């Protein structure tokens, strides 16, 4: 069985090409049934995200180029787009190359932001859709489960995801450094920009429980308040609600400071000197830089955040080198396990053949044993099978090891010796 992958991603194709090839969940189910015919393509999986569209298959066809062509035609017909519009953007992998690619994708080594956690969930989702469609089998099942283990190993043995590389994740990381834990914390959004909203979402996922939204447009504030189960407040009431906020994310188009030194200091006094964490991602800035001079008030503007993010990206790149070594070792292990999977039918047939020989010999010698009770007959058969299993165990173990390292001659010799089919 050959593993074949064809796809494109953010590195090889612009968004206008990726969006035309994108599959919805419903499209995946329909497409997989059209792709997997049980003959040339035995198993199939489609992964479609904003950054990639990939088709992963297991095939018994000897000509891999034929499978590449079939998948390309499938993409063209399924998405109703001429192949010449996307063919030059495709990458094509087989066997080790395909396995390596899936392991790198699951481990977030092939992501736009190396180490991002979302991609693992996307792999799981693509697999779940294929399982639901009934288009996975022993090869892709084993491959995806192995990929998930590789991703877990990469995250546990490297620091690839330890440092935040986006402003939204930076808000969570810095918040934890300041407060230790975010459980029960209050977040105040000043303005309702996309980045502020995303940061708030990550903070809530990390444990923050209360959201206040102050925005010039009341309808926008109320919409977000409903989404986050929070509270919309008037921007003019900012000094009133600032003391309640543990974390403030400021993102507006205001031309001057909305949070001045005096407002921040009074808010801290009302908080009885409990620390607050301010993120100002507005340009021009909406928080007076002097606020950061006040003890227990921690202020980060967009330049501060980008400097830390750049440093974290360099750190992730160093950790990615370690992750690549893990992927390489796991590719070898997977191929060995796949070879062991392929020899399974032979080992089963060998064990069955030995048991058949033993039973035939028992039947031939049966008359010499005299009359036996059913219990005695059952005990003799059990003893016979147990003896056969113990004798065959070292042989089977030797064959499994030989096959896993590519020594097929010994396996073939046993097949010939016992008259087993390939």
Wavefront OBJ file of the C-alpha trace (Angstrom):
o trace
v 0.000 0.000 0.000
v 1.389 3.411 -0.997
v 0.604 6.626 0.903
v 0.077 9.590 -1.424
v -0.581 13.245 -0.544
v -1.435 16.127 -2.882
v -2.130 19.657 -1.670
v -1.347 23.328 -1.511
v -0.941 25.776 1.360
v -0.189 29.388 2.301
v 3.405 28.951 1.125
v 2.589 27.678 -2.360
v -0.717 29.323 -3.288
v -2.322 32.761 -2.799
v -5.576 33.038 -0.893
v -7.636 33.512 -4.073
v -6.568 30.003 -5.176
v -6.932 28.397 -1.734
v -10.445 29.745 -1.237
v -11.639 28.302 -4.563
v -10.410 24.837 -3.573
v -11.702 24.975 0.009
v -14.070 22.222 1.208
v -16.841 22.618 3.766
v -17.540 19.685 6.097
v -20.417 18.643 3.845
v -18.191 18.943 0.762
v -15.607 16.686 2.429
v -18.125 13.893 2.975
v -19.389 14.088 -0.610
v -15.903 14.435 -2.046
v -14.464 11.509 -0.101
v -17.150 9.184 -1.424
v -16.280 10.286 -4.958
v -12.525 9.976 -4.366
v -12.300 6.589 -2.630
v -13.290 3.897 -5.123
v -11.906 0.892 -3.224
v -9.600 0.026 -6.115
v -7.087 2.693 -7.158
v -7.756 4.749 -4.014
v -8.426 2.485 -1.030
v -8.533 5.137 1.717
v -8.855 8.927 1.751
v -8.887 12.038 3.923
v -9.336 15.730 3.059
v -7.924 18.517 5.207
v -9.267 21.968 4.343
v -8.475 25.101 6.367
v -7.895 28.752 5.569
v -4.201 27.954 5.066
v -4.257 24.589 3.280
v -6.199 22.085 1.198
v -4.701 18.593 1.194
v -5.865 15.186 -0.005
v -4.265 12.192 1.732
v -4.772 8.702 0.310
v -3.668 5.092 0.628
v -3.512 3.328 -2.729
v -2.548 -0.038 -4.176
v -1.804 1.369 -7.642
v 1.809 0.790 -8.684
v 2.060 4.003 -10.738
v 2.102 6.863 -8.245
v 1.918 9.399 -11.074
v -1.494 7.940 -11.975
v -2.688 8.585 -8.427
v -1.326 12.140 -8.532
v -3.310 12.673 -11.717
v -6.457 11.158 -10.247
v -6.311 13.428 -7.193
v -5.669 16.507 -9.331
v -8.670 15.632 -11.498
v -10.741 15.032 -8.373
v -9.897 18.510 -7.005
v -10.765 20.093 -10.331
v -14.118 18.345 -10.621
v -15.090 18.564 -6.957
v -14.473 22.305 -6.762
v -15.403 23.086 -10.384
v -12.115 24.825 -11.161
v -9.807 24.141 -14.147
v -6.730 22.196 -13.095
v -4.384 24.574 -14.890
v -5.413 27.327 -12.447
v -3.986 25.499 -9.437
v -1.752 22.694 -10.714
v 1.428 24.785 -10.490
v 0.712 25.477 -6.800
v 0.453 21.799 -5.801
v 3.005 19.794 -3.860
v 2.973 16.016 -4.199
v 4.398 13.511 -1.719
v 4.496 9.732 -1.500
v 5.324 7.262 1.293
v 8.080 8.744 3.537
v 7.510 12.215 2.087
v 3.758 12.034 2.729
v 4.230 10.660 6.248
v 6.803 13.346 7.045
v 4.483 16.067 5.755
v 1.526 14.909 7.885
v 3.736 14.677 10.978
v 5.025 18.227 10.348
v 1.507 19.565 9.809
v 0.188 17.968 13.014
v 3.216 19.265 14.940
v 2.643 22.789 13.578
v 5.999 22.890 11.820
v 4.293 23.662 8.506
v 1.996 26.369 9.887
v 2.000 30.079 9.106
v 2.886 30.579 12.783
v 5.138 27.720 13.906
v 3.838 26.164 17.101
v 0.227 27.357 16.816
v -2.103 24.955 18.642
v -5.146 25.196 16.336
v -3.740 22.960 13.601
v -3.879 19.826 15.749
v -7.608 20.314 16.188
v -7.929 20.762 12.432
v -6.160 17.436 11.830
v -8.495 15.729 14.292
v -11.507 17.280 12.581
v -10.403 16.160 9.117
v -9.840 12.639 10.448
v -13.227 12.564 12.185
v -14.962 13.538 8.935
v -13.145 10.779 7.033
v -13.973 8.200 9.712
v -17.614 9.290 9.600
v -17.576 8.954 5.815
v -16.065 5.477 6.141
v -13.041 6.276 3.957
v -10.218 5.452 6.374
v -8.741 2.010 6.962
v -5.813 0.371 8.633
v -3.185 2.578 6.920
v -4.652 6.057 7.439
v -5.995 5.130 10.872
v -2.525 4.159 11.976
v -0.950 7.173 10.245
v -3.219 9.794 11.834
v -3.009 8.289 15.319
v 0.768 8.194 14.981
v 0.751 11.838 13.794
v -1.204 12.859 16.902
v 1.361 11.097 19.093
v 4.201 12.845 17.249
v 2.538 16.235 17.824
v 2.163 15.462 21.527
v 5.803 14.423 21.752
v 6.969 17.587 19.973
v 5.002 19.777 22.384
v 6.191 17.924 25.471
v 9.865 17.608 24.486
v 10.423 21.024 22.883
v 9.479 24.608 23.656
v 7.929 25.142 20.234
v 4.666 26.449 21.734
v 6.053 27.887 24.961
v 6.323 31.504 23.794
v 3.488 33.651 22.464
v 3.894 34.836 18.871
v 0.661 36.765 18.422
v -0.741 39.732 20.291
v -3.792 37.763 21.395
v -1.709 34.958 22.889
v 0.738 37.493 24.296
v -2.123 38.973 26.323
v -2.695 35.586 27.925
v 0.997 34.890 28.540
v 1.720 38.286 30.086
v -1.477 38.103 32.124
v -0.387 34.807 33.630
v 3.055 36.187 34.449
v 1.503 39.102 36.314
v -1.388 37.340 38.062
v -0.205 33.754 38.175
v -3.640 32.524 37.092
v -6.433 34.240 35.180
v -9.311 32.487 36.915
v -11.962 35.006 37.959
v -10.225 38.015 36.387
v -12.134 40.927 34.798
v -11.204 42.123 31.302
v -12.098 45.609 30.039
v -12.129 46.185 26.273
v -11.739 49.846 25.390
v -12.781 49.862 21.755
v -13.889 46.739 19.926
v -11.226 46.143 17.284
v -10.602 42.683 15.892
v -7.341 42.192 17.787
v -8.854 43.327 21.065
v -11.784 40.981 20.545
v -9.458 38.065 19.755
v -7.332 38.825 22.815
v -10.437 38.856 24.997
v -11.511 35.518 23.569
v -8.177 33.919 24.447
v -8.235 35.459 27.930
v -11.690 33.976 28.550
v -10.486 30.578 27.364
v -7.604 30.934 29.829
v -9.966 31.538 32.762
v -11.075 35.189 32.781
v -14.748 35.255 33.711
v -16.012 38.822 33.273
v -15.903 41.132 30.256
v -16.663 44.864 30.147
v -16.836 46.589 26.738
v -16.539 50.348 26.350
v -16.952 51.561 22.780
v -18.058 54.725 20.995
v -20.609 52.716 18.988
v -23.056 51.301 21.477
v -24.460 48.664 19.109
v -21.001 47.127 18.613
v -20.365 47.084 22.352
v -23.693 45.388 23.002
v -23.093 42.796 20.290
v -19.763 41.806 21.820
v -21.227 41.913 25.314
v -23.884 39.419 24.231
v -21.272 37.202 22.599
v -19.024 37.176 25.676
v -21.910 37.274 28.168
v -20.414 40.534 29.408
v -21.543 44.099 29.968
v -21.524 47.074 27.582
v -20.627 50.418 29.206
v -20.438 53.997 27.934
v -16.971 55.187 26.943
v -17.595 58.304 29.051
v -17.899 56.035 32.115
v -14.378 54.640 31.632
v -13.014 56.131 34.907
v -15.905 54.492 36.770
v -15.250 50.970 35.476
v -11.448 51.063 35.187
v -10.949 50.132 38.878
v -12.855 46.897 38.290
v -10.545 45.729 35.509
v -7.591 43.419 36.083
v -6.717 43.476 32.383
v -7.381 46.390 30.025
v -7.092 46.010 26.249
v -7.250 49.330 24.453
v -7.873 49.454 20.693
v -9.627 52.536 19.341
v -9.143 55.158 16.662
v -9.159 58.038 19.171
v -6.482 60.680 18.438
v -5.512 61.228 22.101
v -5.144 59.484 25.448
v -8.314 57.884 26.813
v -6.520 56.615 29.907
v -4.398 59.359 31.397
v -1.919 59.222 34.233
v -4.453 60.718 36.644
v -7.301 58.359 35.635
v -5.054 55.303 35.982
v -3.673 56.388 39.353
v -7.143 56.999 40.800
v -8.268 53.612 39.499
v -5.315 51.918 41.206
v -6.129 53.668 44.476
v -9.696 52.358 44.306
v -8.266 48.895 43.673
v -6.232 49.305 46.875
v -3.021 48.885 44.912
v -3.959 45.544 43.382
v -2.032 45.255 40.078
v -3.569 45.894 36.657
v -2.273 44.932 33.236
v -2.809 47.332 30.294
v -2.327 46.460 26.621
v -2.439 49.427 24.234
v -2.594 48.253 20.613
v -3.941 51.571 19.338
v -2.043 53.759 16.893
v -1.850 56.531 17.966
v -1.650 55.281 21.545
v -4.683 55.690 23.780
v -2.898 55.086 27.089
v -0.492 57.696 28.439
v 2.970 56.028 28.509
v 3.556 57.571 31.951
v 0.959 55.145 33.335
v 3.664 52.495 33.192
v 5.666 54.463 35.762
v 3.024 53.777 38.422
v 3.824 50.834 40.684
v 1.599 47.792 40.087
v 0.435 49.087 36.692
v 1.967 47.158 33.798
v 1.640 48.817 30.379
v 2.587 47.346 26.994
v 2.122 49.190 23.704
v 2.234 47.696 20.213
v 6.021 48.155 19.856
v 6.662 46.438 23.198
v 4.545 43.497 22.154
v 6.084 43.179 18.699
v 9.601 43.198 20.165
v 8.714 40.360 22.529
v 6.931 38.464 19.748
v 9.976 38.769 17.452
v 12.165 37.334 20.208
v 9.693 34.521 20.792
v 9.585 33.690 17.083
v 13.375 33.280 17.055
v 13.103 31.005 20.079
v 10.419 28.922 18.367
v 12.598 28.574 15.287
v 15.382 27.144 17.444
v 12.955 24.733 19.062
v 11.601 23.799 15.627
v 15.010 22.380 14.721
v 14.707 19.952 17.629
v 11.154 19.145 16.570
v 12.307 18.273 13.042
v 14.668 15.642 14.469
v 11.759 14.107 16.383
v 9.685 14.009 13.194
v 12.485 12.260 11.273
v 12.861 9.542 13.906
v 9.080 9.044 14.035
v 8.860 8.689 10.234
v 11.239 5.729 10.453
v 9.286 4.194 13.330
v 6.001 4.573 11.472
v 7.305 2.876 8.346
v 8.585 -0.006 10.453
v 5.198 -0.307 12.165
v 3.474 -0.228 8.770
v 5.667 -3.067 7.534
v 4.743 -5.034 10.655
v 1.101 -4.327 9.872
v 1.602 -5.702 6.352
v 3.071 -8.963 7.635
v 0.155 -9.505 10.020
v -1.827 -11.767 7.641
v 1.258 -13.926 7.040
v 1.882 -14.376 10.760
v -1.775 -15.217 11.329
v -1.702 -17.749 8.511
v 1.500 -19.306 9.916
v -0.014 -19.697 13.367
v -3.197 -21.159 11.881
v -1.160 -23.567 9.708
v 0.801 -24.847 12.722
v -2.377 -25.345 14.717
v -3.935 -27.172 11.778
v -0.931 -29.531 11.605
v -1.195 -30.215 15.326
v -4.928 -30.935 15.150
v -4.432 -33.221 12.137
v -1.769 -35.180 14.026
v -4.040 -35.436 17.063
v -6.829 -36.781 14.870
v -4.446 -39.298 13.280
v -3.310 -40.572 16.686
v -6.751 -40.307 18.265
v -7.471 -44.068 18.246
v -4.386 -44.775 20.370
v -5.706 -42.608 23.214
v -8.710 -44.761 23.920
v -12.056 -43.449 25.072
v -11.887 -39.888 26.413
v -14.405 -37.799 28.279
v -15.328 -34.406 26.758
v -13.273 -32.738 29.504
v -10.207 -34.849 28.665
v -10.640 -34.172 24.951
v -10.842 -30.412 25.611
v -7.799 -30.516 27.892
v -5.692 -32.352 25.288
v -6.638 -29.855 22.569
v -5.847 -26.916 24.866
v -2.460 -28.471 25.735
v -1.740 -29.012 22.052
v -2.579 -25.418 21.038
v -0.596 -23.977 23.967
v 2.432 -26.064 22.938
v 2.118 -24.935 19.307
v 1.858 -21.277 20.387
v 4.988 -21.544 22.526
v 6.941 -23.207 19.725
v 5.729 -20.681 17.122
v 6.282 -17.585 19.279
v 10.081 -17.207 18.690
v 9.592 -17.950 14.980
v 6.891 -15.269 14.656
v 8.953 -12.797 16.691
v 11.957 -13.420 14.401
v 9.861 -12.966 11.261
v 8.305 -9.733 12.554
v 11.745 -8.256 13.300
v 13.174 -9.408 9.966
v 10.308 -7.870 8.031
v 10.469 -4.574 9.932
v 14.102 -4.059 8.883
v 13.486 -5.060 5.261
v 14.808 -8.657 5.290
v 12.021 -10.087 3.149
v 13.895 -13.231 2.019
v 13.491 -14.945 5.382
v 9.769 -14.194 5.397
v 9.367 -15.555 1.872
v 11.282 -18.709 2.849
v 8.785 -19.417 5.627
v 5.875 -18.757 3.260
v 7.311 -21.287 0.807
v 8.088 -23.787 3.551
v 4.528 -23.864 4.905
v 2.753 -23.218 1.603
v 1.341 -19.843 2.673
v -0.096 -17.363 0.180
v 1.469 -13.875 -0.075
l 1 2 3 4 5 6 7 8 9 10 11 12 13 14 15 16 17 18 19 20 21 22 23 24 25 26 27 28 29 30 31 32 33 34 35 36 37 38 39 40 41 42 43 44 45 46 47 48 49 50 51 52 53 54 55 56 57 58 59 60 61 62 63 64 65 66 67 68 69 70 71 72 73 74 75 76 77 78 79 80 81 82 83 84 85 86 87 88 89 90 91 92 93 94 95 96 97 98 99 100 101 102 103 104 105 106 107 108 109 110 111 112 113 114 115 116 117 118 119 120 121 122 123 124 125 126 127 128 129 130 131 132 133 134 135 136 137 138 139 140 141 142 143 144 145 146 147 148 149 150 151 152 153 154 155 156 157 158 159 160 161 162 163 164 165 166 167 168 169 170 171 172 173 174 175 176 177 178 179 180 181 182 183 184 185 186 187 188 189 190 191 192 193 194 195 196 197 198 199 200 201 202 203 204 205 206 207 208 209 210 211 212 213 214 215 216 217 218 219 220 221 222 223 224 225 226 227 228 229 230 231 232 233 234 235 236 237 238 239 240 241 242 243 244 245 246 247 248 249 250 251 252 253 254 255 256 257 258 259 260 261 262 263 264 265 266 267 268 269 270 271 272 273 274 275 276 277 278 279 280 281 282 283 284 285 286 287 288 289 290 291 292 293 294 295 296 297 298 299 300 301 302 303 304 305 306 307 308 309 310 311 312 313 314 315 316 317 318 319 320 321 322 323 324 325 326 327 328 329 330 331 332 333 334 335 336 337 338 339 340 341 342 343 344 345 346 347 348 349 350 351 352 353 354 355 356 357 358 359 360 361 362 363 364 365 366 367 368 369 370 371 372 373 374 375 376 377 378 379 380 381 382 383 384 385 386 387 388 389 390 391 392 393 394 395 396 397 398 399 400 401 402 403 404 405 406 407 408 409 410 411 412 413 414 415 416 417 418 419 420 421 422
